[in-house]
Amino acid sequence: PFSGDFRGAEHHILGNSMRLENVGKIVKSERWKTKLSVDDQEVVARIVRAYIERHRGHPLADILGRYVPESRQ
Protein backbone atom coordinates (compact mmCIF):
# COMPACT_ATOMS: atom_id res chain seq x y z
CA PRO A 1 0.00 0.00 0.00
CA PHE A 2 1.11 3.56 -0.76
CA SER A 3 1.63 5.61 2.39
CA GLY A 4 1.20 8.91 0.57
CA ASP A 5 4.81 9.87 1.29
CA PHE A 6 6.28 10.29 -2.18
CA ARG A 7 9.67 11.13 -0.65
CA GLY A 8 9.81 7.72 1.05
CA ALA A 9 11.37 6.10 -2.03
CA GLU A 10 14.10 7.26 -4.38
CA HIS A 11 12.55 8.48 -7.64
CA HIS A 12 12.19 11.59 -9.74
CA ILE A 13 9.01 13.43 -10.60
CA LEU A 14 10.30 15.66 -13.38
CA GLY A 15 8.23 18.72 -14.04
CA ASN A 16 6.33 18.40 -10.78
CA SER A 17 6.92 21.39 -8.51
CA MET A 18 6.10 19.28 -5.43
CA ARG A 19 9.51 17.62 -5.71
CA LEU A 20 11.16 20.96 -4.90
CA GLU A 21 8.82 21.95 -2.08
CA ASN A 22 9.20 20.85 1.52
CA VAL A 23 6.12 18.65 1.36
CA GLY A 24 6.18 15.07 2.60
CA LYS A 25 2.74 13.91 1.61
CA ILE A 26 0.70 14.12 -1.57
CA VAL A 27 -2.24 16.37 -0.88
CA LYS A 28 -5.26 17.24 -2.93
CA SER A 29 -5.01 20.66 -4.51
CA GLU A 30 -7.92 22.49 -6.03
CA ARG A 31 -5.95 25.65 -6.87
CA TRP A 32 -6.98 25.22 -10.47
CA LYS A 33 -10.51 26.33 -9.47
CA THR A 34 -9.16 29.78 -8.64
CA LYS A 35 -6.20 29.94 -11.05
CA LEU A 36 -8.06 28.96 -14.23
CA SER A 37 -10.76 31.22 -15.61
CA VAL A 38 -14.22 29.80 -16.20
CA ASP A 39 -13.50 29.88 -19.94
CA ASP A 40 -10.23 27.96 -19.45
CA GLN A 41 -12.02 25.39 -17.29
CA GLU A 42 -14.57 24.95 -20.07
CA VAL A 43 -11.81 24.40 -22.65
CA VAL A 44 -10.32 21.65 -20.47
CA ALA A 45 -13.76 20.12 -19.91
CA ARG A 46 -14.48 20.19 -23.67
CA ILE A 47 -11.20 18.36 -24.38
CA VAL A 48 -11.95 15.78 -21.68
CA ARG A 49 -15.47 15.23 -23.02
CA ALA A 50 -14.01 14.66 -26.52
CA TYR A 51 -11.56 12.11 -25.06
CA ILE A 52 -14.41 10.32 -23.30
CA GLU A 53 -16.43 10.25 -26.51
CA ARG A 54 -13.51 8.77 -28.52
CA HIS A 55 -12.56 6.22 -25.87
CA ARG A 56 -15.87 4.94 -24.53
CA GLY A 57 -15.39 2.01 -22.19
CA HIS A 58 -11.73 2.80 -21.48
CA PRO A 59 -11.06 2.84 -17.72
CA LEU A 60 -9.64 6.38 -17.86
CA ALA A 61 -12.70 7.63 -19.75
CA ASP A 62 -14.91 6.10 -17.07
CA ILE A 63 -12.95 7.85 -14.31
CA LEU A 64 -12.89 11.20 -16.12
CA GLY A 65 -16.62 10.97 -16.67
CA ARG A 66 -17.15 11.21 -12.92
CA TYR A 67 -15.45 14.59 -12.75
CA VAL A 68 -16.04 16.47 -15.99
CA PRO A 69 -18.99 18.86 -15.88
CA GLU A 70 -21.72 18.73 -18.45
CA SER A 71 -21.43 21.13 -21.37
CA ARG A 72 -22.68 24.71 -20.81
CA GLN A 73 -24.20 24.71 -24.29
Secondary structure, 3 states (H helix, E strand, C coil): CCCCCHHHCCCCCCCCHHHCCCCCCCCCCCCHHHHCCHHHHHHHHHHHHHHHHHCCCCHHHHHHHCCCCCCCC
